[in-house]
Amino acid sequence: MTGSGEGAAPAAGPAARPEQPGPRRDARPPIPRPRRRFNLLRSAAVRFAAIYAVLLSLSVAAAAGFVWWETAGRLSRQIEEAILNDAQALSDHWEVGGVPDVRSAIEERLSQNVDDDAIYMLADPYFERLAGNLSGWPAAVTQPGVEYEIRVERGGIHSLASMQRFDFPGGYHLLVGRDVTLRLQLTRLLTSALFWAVVVVVAVAAVGAIAVRSLFNRMLASVWATTAAISSGDFSRRVQVTGRGDEFDQVAEAINDMLDRITRLMDGVRQVSNAIAHDLRTPIARARTRLEDAMAHAGTEDELRAAIERATADLDAITGVFQALLRIAEIEAGSRRAAFCVFDAAPVLNGVAELYDAVAEDRGLSIAAAVPPSLRVYGDRDMLQQAVANLVDNAVKFSPPGAAVRIAATQSDGWTDIVVTDAGPGIPAADRERAVERFFRGEAARHTPGAGLGLALVQAVAQLHGGALLLEDAAPGLRAVVRLPAADPATAAPAKAAEAAAATAPYGDVIQD
Amino acid sequence: MTLSARITAAAMLISCMVAVSGAQSGSSPDSPPEQITTDTLAYCRELAVRLEKMTGSAALIPATVLRLSTAGRDMCEQGLTRGGIMRLRKAIVLMMHPDMDTDPGPASSR
């Protein structure tokens, strides 16, 4: 067994192919794009910075508002509460003893007003003063239950007082107030301090916003430069990873992984398309030549029929290659993973050995299967059978007469190894990595039939099952190992039904490589 | 200044204006302010008389009350009316609420 098998065109090995280009630097000039005008509102960095500044400013403003409410606001509310309490108490006195009692209560309250801030006035229906410490009824105080700010003169010094009017039965009026000069001074000081604190914070927020924007721009610059270079055709560029392991590094690594994957896929697509064009050109040309030759030189109908049959065989081989490619693509797409189940692979391996026993015997070979009685595997039975058949087909094809092809299987450490060993020329170490590529054909396999797709399919099957295809030197020969994860015990229950259904299923087609 | 800063400053100014002008301003700058009549010498003497009546009927007079009463009268006579009135008021409060005296000296009996 060697390479991925050889195709219908012996002279068309990989060495004869044109060299596969690496990541292509697109020679085309970049697509000119209309230059966008820089719009501040469209800039994400500016938006982030603005959000930072606004949130910080609003937070500080809210904190300042709360402090203001709890200090200046509380003082104001306390004064209003004191006025209402005084008014209520004097109203009670009115109920008890009318004018004399209220007058006495006012005089007593004034005599105990150590803070010297209380203002009272009891007036008759004509607003003439009956008691209190105000020289006259302020003309502005006209409505009961309304708080008024009235300028007063206290010992030659002007100050401000908060007053409210209350009406008593009989047309009498009561005025209760408090000097609020100190409170106003405190409020002004507090308001000014808070206002300037907010101004300073807003300034700091603005500076911080600029810093945030700069940081944001710096971190995105590498991503932007890389994507711009790639959009211009330079697929070798990668986003810079700072090594700090932060979120930006994670994004950069994810983008770089994505770019690596895209590059590999593009290389694969390019390689496959080149290989298809190259490998299929020869058999198509050969079929055409045969038909032309028959048309020009066939003397009898039998000769013409024979030429057509040969050309048809060539075209069938080409169709087979396309079918194999489609099969590999289907496996790689993973659409059949949903049908995975646990099954016993031992009968599958023994069945393949039995199937190829006659072919091996014709070539003077023997097939020895060393398979345990039960080999539980989680996957697709038909695909695994096809993969093993491909390996055995290669082994039979490349082993010399008298040699033995061995099929073995082992389970250990959570892995199931299905091993097919031949005594052929093997694959040189330098070619083993490329041997699983589509259409790859090693030097030693140049003169054997095949298209170079067999090992590619085996690898696709192994990878679909979460495993791998390992190619090792058997000295002499090749040791191909299909390594699959062991069956999950949790999924083993439905295995019996799957096995019963699969026991009678026909073997899949072998992809000729 | 950024938009957010302008909004914040406007909010602060508005809140200050609301706080300060929460009450109606009831006196025009041209009209003379009303006089407080409890800052006068006459009121000081009135308080002194009231205090004297209270101490006259009391069995024990706290020393602090006597000291404040004397100091208050003296200050009023010397023209320091507000200070004198404040002391007399404190003395009256202590006469009515002796437990508020933070420096009770020996009481005098009359």
Interface residues (C-beta under 8 A of the other chain):
Chain A: A50 A53 V54 S57 L58 A61 A64 G65 W68 A72 G73 S76 E107 L110 S111 Q112 N113 V114 D116 I119 G132 N133 L134 S135 G136 P138 A139 A140 V141 V146 E147 Y148 E149 I150 R151 V152 E153 R154 G155 H158 S162 M163 L184 T187 R188 T191 L194 F195 V198 V199 V202 A203 A205 A206 A209
Chain B: M1 T2 S4 A5 T8 A9 A11 M12 L13 S15 C16 A19 V20 G22 A23 Q24 S25 G26 S27 S28 S31 P32 P33 E34 Q35 I36 T37 T38 D39 Y43 L47 R50 T81 R82 I85 M86 R89 K90 I92 V93 M96
